[in-house]
Amino acid sequence: SLCFLLFYYNDTYRQRSAGIYRKKKWRMRIAANLSIMFQRVDLLQRYEKAASMGFRCVEVSIPYSQPAEKL
């Protein structure tokens, strides 16, 4: 399962006769939910597995099996 995250960004400015306004866009980024994906490996190895599959963003809903210093 994938978690879809929306990140707001402004990328272009256009001019009109009344003045300048911003064109707002939404871009979707996909994050790997490590609480659900790759459950056969340890939590620390899930980060490596997600990175090797091309994910740039991850989320973990229950990271309590490892100390915060290791994560």
C-alpha positions as CSV (number, residue, x, y, z in Angstrom):
1,S,0.0,0.0,0.0
2,L,1.2,3.5,-0.7
3,C,0.4,6.7,1.0
4,F,-0.3,9.7,-1.2
5,L,1.0,13.0,0.0
6,L,0.2,16.3,-1.5
7,F,2.7,19.0,-1.4
8,Y,1.7,22.5,-2.4
9,Y,4.0,24.6,-4.4
10,N,3.9,27.7,-6.6
11,D,5.8,27.4,-9.9
12,T,4.8,30.1,-12.3
13,Y,3.8,33.7,-12.2
14,R,1.7,35.2,-15.0
15,Q,0.8,38.7,-15.8
16,R,-2.7,40.1,-16.6
17,S,-3.8,43.5,-17.4
18,A,-5.2,44.0,-13.9
19,G,-1.8,43.0,-12.3
20,I,0.2,39.9,-11.4
21,Y,-1.3,36.8,-9.9
22,R,0.2,33.5,-8.9
23,K,-0.8,30.2,-10.5
24,K,-1.0,27.6,-7.8
25,K,-0.5,23.9,-8.5
26,W,-0.6,20.7,-6.5
27,R,1.9,18.0,-7.0
28,M,1.5,14.5,-5.7
29,R,4.4,12.7,-4.2
30,I,4.3,9.0,-3.3
31,A,5.7,7.8,0.1
32,A,6.3,4.3,1.2
33,N,4.5,3.4,4.3
34,L,7.1,1.3,6.1
35,S,4.6,0.0,8.7
36,I,2.8,-1.9,6.0
37,M,5.4,-2.5,3.3
38,F,8.4,-4.8,3.5
39,Q,7.2,-6.5,6.7
40,R,9.5,-9.5,6.2
41,V,12.6,-7.5,7.1
42,D,13.6,-5.5,10.1
43,L,12.5,-1.8,10.4
44,L,16.0,-0.4,9.8
45,Q,16.3,-2.5,6.6
46,R,13.0,-1.3,5.4
47,Y,14.5,2.2,4.8
48,E,17.2,0.7,2.6
49,K,14.7,-1.4,0.8
50,A,12.4,1.6,0.1
51,A,15.4,3.6,-1.1
52,S,16.5,0.8,-3.4
53,M,13.1,0.7,-5.0
54,G,13.2,4.5,-5.8
55,F,11.1,5.9,-2.9
56,R,12.4,9.4,-1.8
57,C,9.8,9.8,1.0
58,V,8.8,7.3,3.7
59,E,6.4,7.3,6.6
60,V,6.3,5.0,9.7
61,S,3.2,5.0,11.9
62,I,4.7,2.7,14.6
63,P,8.5,3.2,14.8
64,Y,8.8,2.1,18.5
65,S,10.6,-1.2,17.9
66,Q,13.9,0.8,17.4
67,P,15.4,3.6,19.4
68,A,15.2,7.1,17.9
69,E,18.9,7.4,17.6
70,K,19.1,4.5,15.1
71,L,16.2,5.8,13.0
